[in-house]
Each structure stands twice: as C-alpha cells, then as structure tokens.
C-alpha cells in the first residue's frame, strides 16, 4: 500500500522544482523537526540540482544560532517553535546557502511537548528576495498523528505553501 503523504510530497516537490527552474530561482532549507526530510524530498525530483542549493539541519537549538545565525534573543523571547524563529531560520538558509529562497520548518513532532508547545505545533518560514513570512501549519489546532506523520505532513504542507509564496513573489517581481 502506498503512503498518501509521500505521494503528495513527491507531486508537490516536482511542482515547486519546476516553478523555480522556469524562473531560474534557487532554494535552500533549514530544518528542525523534519531533520532533512524537506531537502531530501526536493532532491528526489529529477533536475533538482539546478534549484536546490543545500540545507541546514538545525535539530538542536544551538545549531539554529551557529549555523542559521538565528539571533539568540528571538529564541529567548519566542522559543524555537515560533513564527519569528521560523522566519529567521528561512533567512539563515537563504543567506548561508546563497539562494533566492529559504524554507524552514520548526516545531514539535512529539512524543512530548516542548517549551509549552503541544505536539503538532509546527511553523514554516519562507524568506525570499522581497520578504520573509511564516505560517502555522495545520491551523490553530496544529497537526495530528505520530512523529513520522507530523513530520511528513509538515513537509507536504510546507512545499504546498512554498509553491504559493514563490509563485506569488515571482509574479510580483515580473510586474
């Protein structure tokens, strides 16, 4: 039996790669709870090497600071599971990997809460040439499932949102 999340991720990853290729744009990732699953999903697409510059796996908090250059005060004031840190991670990926776009994931896959955040609380950040933005995945209640389901859903939803954001920014830039 096939995994519907994996099928969706593969389809959406191909769309994002083709969108970026068509405009000559590059992407980098910075991942915490997904631990490289986002970059690996993009890399599975044939031709991804023309788009995917690389990625940072910042599972540990100190690596968010040292690798992604997240300001420690953001972590202190908002925790690592926040919109602010997701945007800073995305910006860090963009700058450190010298890409047009940075996509970041940070959150709680479980089994326990983290810094008062419930399992399934996940933030995606995207930083591009014009701006950085963030989105809480799964809405107010967050994502549901076991660790691996939450990680897969996070990647699926992040790629889906990235298609919208990157497409919109490319259209705005063309005007």
C-alpha positions as CSV (number, residue, x, y, z in Angstrom):
1,X,0.0,0.0,0.0
2,X,1.3,3.4,-0.9
3,X,1.7,6.3,1.5
4,X,-0.6,9.2,0.6
5,X,1.7,11.8,2.2
6,X,4.7,10.5,0.3
7,X,2.8,10.6,-3.0
8,X,1.6,14.2,-2.3
9,X,5.1,15.3,-1.3
10,X,6.6,13.8,-4.5
11,X,4.0,15.6,-6.7
12,X,4.2,18.9,-4.9
13,X,8.0,18.8,-4.8
14,X,8.1,18.3,-8.6
15,X,5.8,21.4,-9.0
16,X,8.0,23.5,-6.8
17,X,11.2,22.5,-8.5
18,X,9.7,23.1,-12.0
19,X,8.4,26.5,-10.8
20,X,11.8,27.6,-9.6
21,X,13.5,26.2,-12.7
22,X,11.2,28.1,-15.0
23,X,12.3,31.4,-13.4
24,X,15.9,30.5,-12.7
25,X,15.4,30.6,-8.9
26,X,17.2,28.6,-6.2
27,X,16.0,27.2,-2.9
28,X,17.7,26.2,0.4
29,X,16.2,24.7,3.5
30,X,16.7,25.0,7.3
31,X,15.1,22.1,9.2
32,X,14.5,21.3,12.8
33,X,11.7,18.8,13.3
34,X,11.9,17.4,9.7
35,X,15.6,16.8,10.1
36,X,16.4,17.0,6.4
37,X,13.2,15.4,5.0
38,X,12.2,18.6,3.2
39,X,15.6,18.8,1.4
40,X,15.5,15.1,0.7
41,X,12.0,15.4,-0.8
42,X,13.1,18.2,-3.1
43,X,16.3,16.3,-4.1
44,X,14.2,13.3,-5.3
45,X,12.9,15.3,-8.2
46,X,15.0,14.8,-11.4
47,X,16.8,18.1,-12.2
48,X,16.6,19.4,-8.6
49,X,20.3,20.2,-8.7
50,X,19.5,23.3,-10.7
51,X,17.3,24.6,-7.9
52,X,18.3,23.1,-4.6
53,X,21.4,24.8,-3.3
54,X,21.6,22.9,0.0
55,X,20.2,22.8,3.5
56,X,20.9,23.2,7.2
57,X,19.7,20.6,9.7
58,X,19.4,22.5,13.0
59,X,17.7,20.0,15.2
60,X,19.5,21.3,18.2
61,X,18.8,24.8,19.4
62,X,22.5,25.8,19.5
63,X,22.8,24.9,15.8
64,X,19.9,27.3,14.9
65,X,22.2,30.0,16.3
66,X,25.6,28.9,15.0
67,X,24.5,27.6,11.5
68,X,21.4,29.5,10.7
69,X,22.5,32.6,12.5
70,X,19.2,33.0,14.4
71,X,19.5,35.7,17.0
72,X,19.5,34.1,20.5
73,X,17.2,36.8,21.7
74,X,14.5,35.6,19.3
75,X,14.8,32.1,20.8
76,X,14.7,33.5,24.3
77,X,11.7,35.8,23.7
78,X,9.6,33.5,21.4
79,X,11.1,29.9,21.8
80,X,12.3,27.9,18.9
81,X,8.7,26.9,18.0
82,X,7.6,30.3,16.7
83,X,6.9,32.4,13.7
84,X,9.8,34.6,14.4
85,X,12.3,31.8,14.6
86,X,10.9,30.1,11.5
87,X,11.4,33.3,9.5
88,X,14.9,33.8,10.9
89,X,15.8,30.1,10.0
90,X,14.5,30.6,6.5
91,X,16.5,33.8,6.2
92,X,19.6,32.0,7.5
93,X,19.2,29.2,5.0
94,X,18.8,31.8,2.2
95,X,21.9,33.7,3.2
96,X,24.2,30.8,4.2
97,X,23.4,28.8,1.1
98,X,23.3,31.8,-1.2
99,X,19.9,31.0,-2.6
100,X,16.9,33.1,-3.8
101,X,14.5,31.4,-1.3
102,X,14.9,29.8,2.1
103,X,12.3,27.4,3.5
104,X,12.4,26.5,7.2
105,X,10.5,24.1,9.4
106,X,10.4,24.2,13.2
107,X,8.0,22.5,15.6
108,X,7.1,19.7,17.9
109,X,6.8,16.2,16.4
110,X,6.4,14.5,19.7
111,X,6.1,12.5,21.7
112,X,6.2,15.3,24.4
113,X,5.5,19.0,24.5
114,X,8.4,21.4,24.0
115,X,8.7,24.8,25.7
116,X,4.9,24.7,26.4
117,X,4.1,24.0,22.8
118,X,1.8,21.0,22.1
119,X,2.8,18.1,19.9
120,X,1.8,19.0,16.3
121,X,2.7,22.7,16.6
122,X,4.7,23.5,13.5
123,X,5.8,26.7,11.9
124,X,7.1,27.1,8.4
125,X,9.1,30.2,7.4
126,X,9.9,31.3,3.9
127,X,12.4,34.0,3.1
128,X,12.7,35.4,-0.4
129,X,14.1,38.4,-2.3
130,X,11.2,40.6,-1.3
131,X,10.2,39.5,2.2
132,X,10.0,36.7,4.8
133,X,6.8,35.3,6.1
134,X,5.6,32.4,8.3
135,X,2.6,30.1,8.6
136,X,1.4,27.9,11.4
137,X,0.8,24.6,9.7
138,X,-2.4,22.8,10.5
139,X,-4.1,26.0,11.6
140,X,-5.0,26.8,15.3
141,X,-5.1,23.2,16.4
142,X,-1.8,22.1,14.7
143,X,-1.1,18.8,13.1
144,X,-2.2,15.4,14.3
145,X,-0.6,12.0,14.2
146,X,2.6,10.2,15.4
147,X,6.1,11.7,15.0
148,X,6.6,10.5,11.4
149,X,3.1,11.5,10.3
150,X,3.6,15.0,11.7
151,X,7.0,15.3,10.0
152,X,5.5,14.1,6.7
153,X,2.5,16.4,7.0
154,X,4.9,19.3,7.8
155,X,7.0,18.7,4.7
156,X,3.8,18.3,2.5
157,X,2.2,21.5,3.8
158,X,5.5,23.5,3.6
159,X,6.0,22.5,0.0
160,X,2.4,23.4,-0.9
161,X,2.7,26.8,0.8
162,X,6.1,27.4,-0.8
163,X,4.5,26.9,-4.3
164,X,2.1,29.7,-3.5
165,X,4.6,32.1,-1.9
166,X,7.3,31.6,-4.5
167,X,4.8,31.8,-7.4
168,X,3.3,34.9,-6.0
169,X,6.7,36.6,-5.4
170,X,7.9,35.7,-8.9
171,X,4.7,37.2,-10.4
172,X,5.1,40.4,-8.3
173,X,8.8,40.7,-9.4
174,X,7.8,40.3,-13.1
175,X,5.4,43.3,-12.9
